[in-house]
Amino acid sequence: MLTWDGRKDPWRRTTEKPPLNEAKQEFPSTKRVIPIVAALYMAFFLVALDRTIIATAIPTITDDFHSLGDVGWYGSAYMLIGSSF
């Protein structure tokens, strides 16, 4: 479909399928995939590490506040603050 000034409309979807010889799939090279996968693994590791920090900090927090009854709130407060970012 053309626009009013004769150019091809880039937002218009075409229903025409490309010929079979032009429908080749292109995959990223290994040099491009390895950094992406490494970044994903690092992100997963950091999220898992972040989630386990509160478990090791609970004894220190409990000693500081002198209240064992509020242990349930420590994780909730930590997740609430983390979700605000």
Contacts in CASP RR format, 6 or more apart in sequence:
PFRMAT RR
TARGET T0000
AUTHOR 0000-0000-0000
METHOD contacts of the structure
MODEL  1
MLTWDGRKDPWRRTTEKPPLNEAKQEFPSTKRVIPIVAALYMAFFLVALD
RTIIATAIPTITDDFHSLGDVGWYGSAYMLIGSSF
1 8 0 8 1.000
1 9 0 8 1.000
1 12 0 8 1.000
1 14 0 8 1.000
2 8 0 8 1.000
2 9 0 8 1.000
3 9 0 8 1.000
17 23 0 8 1.000
28 36 0 8 1.000
54 74 0 8 1.000
54 75 0 8 1.000
54 78 0 8 1.000
57 74 0 8 1.000
58 71 0 8 1.000
58 74 0 8 1.000
61 74 0 8 1.000
62 68 0 8 1.000
62 70 0 8 1.000
62 71 0 8 1.000
END
